[in-house]
Amino acid sequence: MAEPKPDISAILQRLREGYPNATYELDWQTPEQMLVATTLAAQCTDERVNRVTKTLFVKYPSPQAFAQADLDELANELKPTGFFKQKARAVQTINRALVQRFGDKVPTTMRELTSIKGIARKTANVVLNCCFDLPTGIIVDTHVARVSQRMGLSRQKDPEKIEADLMRQVPKDVWTFWGPAMVLVGRYVCTAKDPGCDRCHFLEQCPRKDVSGPRPAKVTLPPPRVVTAVSPRTTAGATSPAGAAATAPAVTPKAATPKAATTTAKAATSPSSPTASAATALDPWVEALASEIDEPYFLELLDFVERERAEHQVFPPREQVFSAYVHTPLSAVKVLVLGQDPYHDDDQAHGLSFSVGPDVKVPPSLRNIYKELHGDLGLQPPKHGHLVKWAQQGVMLLNTVLTVRAHQAGSHQGHGWERFTDATIKAVSQRSEHVVFVLWGKPAQKKKKLIDGRKHTILEANHPSPLSASKGFFGSKPFSAINAALRSKGQAEIDWRL
């Protein structure tokens, strides 16, 4: 039996029944406040943001007040939201732009709003849809993307491409309602772990793409979900085409419990997070990567990873994501070995490329590295795969992507990690006098253009994977070559014994 095709009119009717005042679950009274609140929502629950902004908007009642605020004092106010140093800079930068360019007001066009540093399309849609009821587009977050794919409304994965598909199908006069209503569907019913088909308002219209199991014979609908956020839309009961102007959470979904939010806040001050060092402005890595950390994509990236953690198992654990930076400070880097994805099986990844925990079985690629180590230097392979000793001597073991969904190789590619690690490679190249860059495999070798070959040594070979090790990795003698390059520059060799 063929699955039904989605009927937009029928879906819209059911959305109105189930989510009559669908709107963003943040408290705000002015568009300028909404812009600040949305910025703070990255990697933080709406509930926590609302607790912070309750007093924040009293202390800083206008863009002028935020623009003139003492940055350290503002950051202190934002501590509960996590990544508070970054957010304080972002909030102040945005508000200074409002003061200097737009007369203390949020501009009402997508072009003008996204011209402000720190504001990407999704955030702009949130503010313009919610505060002005302007159909500039349809908000697409992880929830909207997932629901749209399951409903057969889009086959795309990129949020902007999904948005384009939706804009072609959904009438423009309901764009400002559709996005936030679908966010609520994805947050409270059609979650990543449970599609909730037996309580879905529009099961009859849904083809259930990539959903396993039989179609439920009976649906028990939950009561209508009424958003209680304090805003002019909810308190005034304003009626847009759907009953209320709407926005969508740009960040942490339902599965991000208060415990998860607390963990995230702790991660922001964990010694293994570069943003912890940002809080004290002491870590050279943070200084070197400050321009990247301040870019909108970076908070969006961290937000994506948190949403993934809320709905899936993600490796490595939060506290180990930036282990390569922690174990090898920028000033100590002598060798940079570039990997790709973290290991995606249980208990393997701990933030260093090719390395695993001390009690974990040595994976195939690392076994081949050990074979070459023995062939090159005659060292007997250790029984473990824990390479921290190398990292602590100045061998930065960096992956190009720092997180991965469990058992799904490559699942976090294309979300921003590549840009961040590219910036890391550039920083090492620019700020170090001499580093040996080890590029195994074609993906790593594509990064060669980021390295100044006039002052650094670049070693290339096939990847140590079982699929390619015999085609140029074995016999490449990288360990003796690394030490020879270090000696030639008067640098201490690496003790490769583990």
C-alpha positions as CSV (number, residue, x, y, z in Angstrom):
1,M,0.0,0.0,0.0
2,A,1.4,3.4,-1.0
3,E,2.1,5.8,1.7
4,P,0.0,9.0,1.7
5,K,1.3,12.2,0.3
6,P,1.3,15.2,2.6
7,D,-1.6,17.6,2.2
8,I,-0.4,21.0,3.3
9,S,-3.9,22.4,3.9
10,A,-4.8,19.4,6.1
11,I,-1.5,19.6,8.0
12,L,-2.0,23.3,8.6
13,Q,-5.5,22.7,10.0
14,R,-4.2,20.1,12.4
15,L,-1.3,22.3,13.4
16,R,-3.8,25.0,14.4
17,E,-5.8,22.6,16.4
18,G,-2.8,21.1,18.2
19,Y,-0.7,24.3,18.6
20,P,-3.1,27.2,18.6
21,N,-0.6,29.9,19.7
22,A,2.6,28.3,18.5
23,T,5.4,30.7,19.2
24,Y,8.9,30.9,20.4
25,E,9.3,29.8,24.1
26,L,11.3,32.8,25.1
27,D,10.1,35.8,27.1
28,W,10.5,39.2,25.4
29,Q,8.7,42.6,25.2
30,T,10.6,44.3,22.4
31,P,12.3,43.0,19.2
32,E,15.6,44.1,20.6
33,Q,15.1,41.9,23.7
34,M,14.1,39.0,21.5
35,L,17.3,39.4,19.5
36,V,19.3,39.2,22.8
37,A,17.3,36.3,24.1
38,T,17.7,34.3,20.9
39,T,21.5,34.9,21.0
40,L,21.7,33.6,24.6
41,A,19.6,30.5,23.8
42,A,22.6,28.9,22.0
43,Q,23.4,25.7,24.1
44,C,21.0,26.7,26.8
45,T,17.4,25.9,27.5
46,D,14.7,28.5,27.0
47,E,13.7,28.1,30.6
48,R,17.2,29.1,31.8
49,V,17.4,32.0,29.3
50,N,14.1,33.3,30.6
51,R,15.4,33.2,34.2
52,V,18.4,35.2,33.2
53,T,16.6,37.8,31.0
54,K,14.1,38.5,33.8
55,T,16.7,40.6,35.6
56,L,19.0,41.2,32.6
57,F,16.4,43.3,30.7
58,V,15.9,45.4,33.8
59,K,19.6,46.1,34.2
60,Y,20.1,46.7,30.4
61,P,16.8,48.1,29.2
62,S,17.9,49.2,25.7
63,P,20.5,48.5,23.0
64,Q,22.4,51.6,24.2
65,A,22.7,50.1,27.7
66,F,24.0,46.8,26.3
67,A,26.4,48.7,23.9
68,Q,27.9,50.7,26.8
69,A,28.0,47.8,29.3
70,D,31.1,46.7,31.0
71,L,31.9,43.5,29.2
72,D,33.1,41.6,32.2
73,E,30.0,42.6,34.2
74,L,27.8,41.6,31.4
75,A,29.5,38.3,31.0
76,N,29.0,37.7,34.7
77,E,25.2,38.2,34.3
78,L,25.2,35.7,31.5
79,K,27.1,32.9,33.3
80,P,24.1,30.6,33.8
81,T,23.6,30.4,30.0
82,G,27.0,28.9,29.3
83,F,29.7,30.2,27.0
84,F,29.1,33.5,28.7
85,K,32.2,35.3,27.5
86,Q,31.4,34.6,23.9
87,K,27.8,35.5,24.4
88,A,28.6,38.8,26.1
89,R,30.8,39.8,23.2
90,A,28.2,38.8,20.7
91,V,25.4,40.6,22.5
92,Q,27.4,43.8,22.8
93,T,28.5,43.6,19.2
94,I,25.0,43.2,18.0
95,N,23.6,46.0,20.1
96,R,26.4,48.4,19.1
97,A,25.4,47.7,15.5
98,L,21.8,48.5,16.4
99,V,22.9,51.8,18.0
100,Q,25.4,52.8,15.3
101,R,23.5,51.7,12.2
102,F,19.8,51.3,12.9
103,G,18.8,53.9,15.5
104,D,18.6,51.5,18.4
105,K,16.0,49.4,16.6
106,V,16.0,46.0,15.0
107,P,16.0,46.4,11.2
108,T,13.0,44.7,9.5
109,T,14.7,43.2,6.4
110,M,16.6,40.0,6.2
111,R,19.4,41.7,4.3
112,E,19.9,44.3,7.0
113,L,19.6,42.0,9.9
114,T,22.0,39.4,8.6
115,S,24.5,42.1,7.8
116,I,25.1,42.4,11.5
117,K,28.0,40.3,12.7
118,G,26.7,37.4,14.8
119,I,23.3,37.1,13.2
120,A,22.7,34.2,10.8
121,R,19.5,33.5,8.8
122,K,17.8,31.4,11.3
123,T,18.1,34.0,14.1
124,A,16.9,36.7,11.7
125,N,13.9,34.6,10.8
126,V,13.1,34.0,14.5
127,V,13.1,37.8,15.2
128,L,11.4,38.9,12.0
129,N,8.7,36.2,12.1
130,C,8.0,36.5,15.8
131,C,8.3,40.2,16.5
132,F,7.0,41.7,13.2
133,D,5.0,38.8,11.8
134,L,7.1,39.2,8.6
135,P,7.2,36.1,6.4
136,T,10.9,36.5,5.5
137,G,11.2,32.7,5.5
138,I,10.4,29.6,7.5
139,I,12.4,28.9,10.6
140,V,14.2,25.5,10.2
141,D,16.0,24.0,13.2
142,T,16.8,20.4,13.9
143,H,13.2,19.6,14.8
144,V,11.7,21.2,11.7
145,A,14.3,19.5,9.6
146,R,13.5,16.1,11.1
147,V,9.7,16.4,10.8
148,S,9.9,17.8,7.3
149,Q,12.0,14.8,6.2
150,R,9.7,12.3,7.8
151,M,6.7,13.9,6.3
152,G,8.2,13.8,2.8
153,L,8.3,17.6,2.6
154,S,12.0,17.7,1.9
155,R,14.8,15.3,1.1
156,Q,17.5,17.8,1.9
157,K,19.8,17.9,4.9
158,D,21.0,21.5,4.7
159,P,18.6,23.8,6.7
160,E,18.5,26.5,4.0
161,K,17.7,23.9,1.3
162,I,15.0,22.5,3.6
163,E,13.6,26.0,4.1
164,A,13.6,26.5,0.3
165,D,11.6,23.3,-0.2
166,L,9.1,24.4,2.5
167,M,8.7,27.9,1.1
168,R,7.7,26.4,-2.2
169,Q,4.9,24.3,-0.7
170,V,3.6,26.3,2.3
171,P,1.5,29.4,1.6
172,K,3.5,32.5,2.4
173,D,0.8,33.9,4.7
174,V,1.4,31.1,7.2
175,W,5.2,31.0,7.2
176,T,5.4,32.7,10.5
177,F,3.3,30.1,12.1
178,W,4.4,27.0,10.3
179,G,8.0,26.9,11.5
180,P,7.4,27.4,15.3
181,A,4.4,25.0,15.2
182,M,6.6,22.3,13.6
183,V,9.3,23.0,16.2
184,L,6.8,22.1,18.9
185,V,5.8,19.0,17.0
186,G,9.4,17.9,16.8
187,R,10.1,18.9,20.4
188,Y,7.2,17.2,22.1
189,V,5.8,14.5,19.7
190,C,8.0,13.6,16.7
191,T,11.3,13.3,18.5
192,A,14.4,11.8,17.2
193,K,14.2,8.8,19.4
194,D,10.4,8.3,19.2
195,P,8.4,9.5,16.2
196,G,5.3,9.5,18.3
197,C,3.0,8.4,15.5
198,D,0.3,7.2,17.9
199,R,-0.2,10.7,19.2
200,C,0.5,12.7,16.0
201,H,-2.1,15.2,14.8
202,F,-1.5,14.5,11.1
203,L,-0.6,10.9,10.9
204,E,-3.0,10.4,8.0
205,Q,-1.0,13.0,6.0
206,C,2.4,11.6,6.9
207,P,4.3,9.1,4.7
208,R,6.6,8.3,7.7
209,K,9.8,8.5,5.7
210,D,12.6,6.4,7.4
211,V,10.3,5.5,10.3
212,S,10.3,1.8,11.2
213,G,7.4,-0.2,12.5
214,P,3.8,-0.5,11.5
215,R,1.5,2.5,11.1
216,P,-0.5,2.8,14.3
217,A,-4.2,1.8,13.9
218,K,-5.3,4.3,16.6
219,V,-4.1,7.8,17.5
220,T,-4.6,9.3,20.9
221,L,-4.1,13.0,20.6
222,P,-2.6,15.0,23.5
223,P,-4.4,18.2,24.5
224,P,-3.6,21.3,22.6
225,R,-0.2,22.7,23.6
226,V,-0.4,26.4,24.6
227,V,2.8,28.3,24.8
228,T,3.1,30.3,28.0
229,A,6.1,32.5,27.1
230,V,5.6,36.1,28.1
231,S,5.6,38.3,25.0
232,P,3.3,40.8,23.3
233,R,2.1,38.0,21.1
234,T,1.0,35.6,23.9
235,T,-0.2,38.2,26.4
236,A,-2.2,40.2,23.9
237,G,-3.5,37.1,22.1
238,A,-2.6,38.6,18.8
239,T,-4.0,36.8,15.8
240,S,-1.9,36.1,12.8
241,P,-3.0,33.7,10.0
242,A,-2.5,30.9,12.5
243,G,-3.7,32.6,15.6
244,A,-0.4,34.0,16.8
245,A,2.8,35.3,15.5
246,A,5.5,32.7,15.9
247,T,9.1,31.9,16.2
248,A,11.1,28.7,16.8
249,P,13.7,27.8,19.3
250,A,17.1,28.1,17.6
251,V,18.7,25.8,20.2
252,T,18.4,23.1,22.8
253,P,15.4,20.8,22.2
254,K,13.1,19.0,24.6
255,A,15.6,16.2,25.4
256,A,18.0,18.8,26.8
257,T,16.8,18.4,30.4
258,P,17.8,20.7,33.3
259,K,20.6,18.1,34.0
260,A,21.9,18.5,30.4
261,A,21.7,22.3,30.6
262,T,23.7,22.1,33.9
263,T,26.2,19.9,32.2
264,T,26.5,22.3,29.3
265,A,27.1,25.2,31.7
266,K,29.8,23.2,33.4
267,A,31.3,22.3,30.1
268,A,31.7,26.0,29.5
269,T,34.0,26.2,32.5
270,S,35.6,22.8,32.1
271,P,39.4,22.8,31.7
272,S,39.0,20.7,28.5
273,S,36.9,23.3,26.7
274,P,38.6,26.2,24.8
275,T,35.7,28.4,25.9
276,A,36.8,27.8,29.5
277,S,40.0,29.4,28.7
278,A,38.1,32.1,26.9
279,A,36.5,32.9,30.2
280,T,39.9,33.8,31.7
281,A,41.5,34.9,28.4
282,L,44.7,33.0,29.3
283,D,44.7,30.2,26.8
284,P,46.8,31.0,23.7
285,W,44.5,28.7,21.7
286,V,41.5,30.9,22.5
287,E,43.5,34.0,21.6
288,A,44.6,32.4,18.3
289,L,41.1,31.2,17.5
290,A,39.1,34.1,18.9
291,S,37.9,35.3,15.5
292,E,36.5,31.8,14.8
293,I,35.0,31.4,18.3
294,D,33.2,34.7,17.9
295,E,31.6,33.8,14.5
296,P,27.9,32.8,14.5
297,Y,28.7,29.4,13.0
298,F,30.7,28.4,16.0
299,L,27.8,28.8,18.5
300,E,25.5,27.2,16.0
301,L,27.9,24.3,15.8
302,L,28.1,23.9,19.5
303,D,24.3,24.1,19.6
304,F,24.0,21.4,17.0
305,V,26.3,19.1,19.0
306,E,24.2,19.7,22.1
307,R,21.0,18.9,20.3
308,E,22.6,15.8,19.0
309,R,23.6,14.8,22.6
310,A,20.1,15.4,23.7
311,E,18.7,12.9,21.2
312,H,21.5,10.5,20.4
313,Q,24.7,9.2,21.9
314,V,27.6,11.4,20.7
315,F,31.4,10.7,21.0
316,P,33.6,11.8,22.5
317,P,32.1,12.9,25.9
318,R,31.7,16.7,26.3
319,E,34.7,17.0,28.6
320,Q,37.0,15.4,26.0
321,V,35.9,17.1,22.8
322,F,38.9,19.5,23.0
323,S,41.4,17.1,24.4
324,A,43.8,17.7,21.5
325,Y,44.0,21.4,22.5
326,V,44.3,20.6,26.2
327,H,47.1,18.1,26.0
328,T,49.1,20.0,23.5
329,P,49.2,23.8,24.1
330,L,49.8,26.0,21.1
331,S,53.2,27.0,22.2
332,A,54.2,23.3,22.7
333,V,53.1,22.0,19.2
334,K,56.0,20.4,17.4
335,V,54.1,17.8,15.4
336,L,50.6,17.8,14.1
337,V,49.1,14.5,13.0
338,L,45.8,15.1,11.2
339,G,43.0,12.6,11.5
340,Q,39.4,12.7,10.2
341,D,36.4,11.6,12.3
342,P,36.5,10.5,15.9
343,Y,36.1,6.8,16.4
344,H,32.3,6.1,16.4
345,D,32.1,2.9,18.4
346,D,31.5,2.7,22.2
347,D,34.2,4.0,24.5
348,Q,36.8,4.6,21.8
349,A,37.0,8.3,21.1
350,H,38.5,10.6,23.7
351,G,39.5,13.7,21.7
352,L,42.8,12.7,20.2
353,S,43.1,11.4,16.6
354,F,43.9,7.7,16.3
355,S,44.1,7.3,20.1
356,V,41.7,5.4,22.3
357,G,41.3,5.0,26.1
358,P,43.9,2.9,28.0
359,D,41.6,-0.1,28.4
360,V,40.1,-0.1,24.9
361,K,41.1,-2.6,22.2
362,V,43.5,-1.1,19.7
363,P,41.6,-0.3,16.5
364,P,42.9,-1.4,13.1
365,S,44.4,1.9,11.9
366,L,46.3,2.3,15.1
367,R,47.5,-1.3,14.9
368,N,49.0,-0.4,11.5
369,I,50.6,2.7,13.0
370,Y,52.2,0.5,15.6
371,K,53.4,-1.9,12.9
372,E,55.1,0.9,11.1
373,L,56.5,2.2,14.4
374,H,58.1,-1.2,14.9
375,G,59.4,-1.3,11.3
376,D,60.7,2.2,11.5
377,L,62.3,2.3,14.9
378,G,62.1,-1.3,16.1
379,L,59.8,-0.4,19.0
380,Q,57.5,-3.1,20.2
381,P,53.8,-2.2,19.9
382,P,52.2,-1.5,23.3
383,K,49.1,-3.4,24.3
384,H,47.0,-0.3,24.6
385,G,46.1,2.5,22.2
386,H,46.4,5.5,24.6
387,L,48.6,8.1,22.9
388,V,48.4,10.8,25.5
389,K,52.2,10.5,26.1
390,W,52.8,11.6,22.5
391,A,50.4,14.5,22.9
392,Q,52.1,15.7,26.0
393,Q,55.4,15.8,24.2
394,G,54.0,18.2,21.6
395,V,52.4,15.8,19.1
396,M,49.0,17.4,18.5
397,L,46.6,14.6,17.5
398,L,43.9,16.6,15.8
399,N,40.8,15.3,13.9
400,T,39.2,17.5,11.3
401,V,35.8,16.8,12.9
402,L,35.7,16.7,16.7
403,T,32.4,14.9,17.3
404,V,30.4,12.1,15.8
405,R,27.0,10.4,16.4
406,A,27.5,6.9,17.8
407,H,27.9,4.2,15.1
408,Q,27.4,6.7,12.3
409,A,30.7,7.6,10.7
410,G,30.8,11.1,9.2
411,S,27.5,12.1,10.8
412,H,28.9,15.4,12.1
413,Q,30.7,16.4,9.0
414,G,29.6,19.6,7.3
415,H,28.3,21.3,10.4
416,G,31.3,23.6,11.1
417,W,34.0,21.5,12.7
418,E,36.0,21.6,9.5
419,R,36.1,25.4,9.5
420,F,37.2,25.4,13.1
421,T,40.0,22.9,12.7
422,D,41.1,24.6,9.4
423,A,41.6,27.7,11.5
424,T,43.5,25.6,14.1
425,I,45.9,24.4,11.4
426,K,46.4,27.9,10.1
427,A,47.1,29.2,13.6
428,V,49.7,26.5,14.1
429,S,51.3,27.3,10.8
430,Q,51.3,31.1,11.4
431,R,52.3,31.2,15.0
432,S,54.9,28.4,15.2
433,E,58.5,28.6,13.9
434,H,58.7,25.0,12.8
435,V,56.2,22.2,13.0
436,V,56.1,18.8,11.3
437,F,52.7,18.3,9.8
438,V,51.8,14.7,9.2
439,L,49.1,14.2,6.5
440,W,48.0,10.6,6.0
441,G,45.4,10.1,3.3
442,K,43.9,12.3,0.6
443,P,41.4,14.2,2.9
444,A,44.3,15.2,5.2
445,Q,46.5,16.1,2.3
446,K,43.9,18.6,1.0
447,K,44.8,20.7,4.1
448,K,48.3,21.2,2.7
449,K,47.2,24.5,1.3
450,L,46.7,25.8,4.9
451,I,50.3,25.2,5.8
452,D,53.3,27.5,5.1
453,G,55.7,24.9,3.5
454,R,58.5,27.4,3.5
455,K,59.1,27.1,7.2
456,H,57.4,23.9,8.2
457,T,58.0,20.2,7.3
458,I,55.1,18.4,5.6
459,L,55.1,14.6,5.5
460,E,52.6,12.8,3.3
461,A,51.7,9.1,3.0
462,N,48.6,6.9,2.5
463,H,46.3,6.5,5.4
464,P,47.1,3.7,7.9
465,S,43.6,2.2,7.4
466,P,43.6,-1.5,6.5
467,L,42.2,-0.5,3.1
468,S,45.3,1.6,2.2
469,A,48.1,0.9,4.6
470,S,49.8,-1.5,2.2
471,K,49.6,1.1,-0.7
472,G,52.1,3.5,0.7
473,F,51.8,3.8,4.5
474,F,53.9,0.8,5.4
475,G,57.5,1.7,4.7
476,S,57.0,5.4,4.9
477,K,59.0,5.6,8.2
478,P,57.2,8.7,9.5
479,F,58.6,8.5,13.0
480,S,62.3,8.7,12.1
481,A,61.4,11.3,9.5
482,I,59.7,13.4,12.1
483,N,62.6,13.3,14.5
484,A,65.1,14.0,11.7
485,A,63.1,17.1,10.8
486,L,63.0,18.2,14.5
487,R,66.7,17.7,14.9
488,S,67.4,19.7,11.8
489,K,65.8,22.7,13.5
490,G,67.4,22.2,16.9
491,Q,64.1,20.9,18.4
492,A,63.9,18.0,20.9
493,E,63.0,14.7,19.4
494,I,59.8,12.8,20.3
495,D,60.2,9.7,22.5
496,W,57.8,7.4,20.6
497,R,57.8,4.7,23.3
498,L,54.4,4.2,25.0
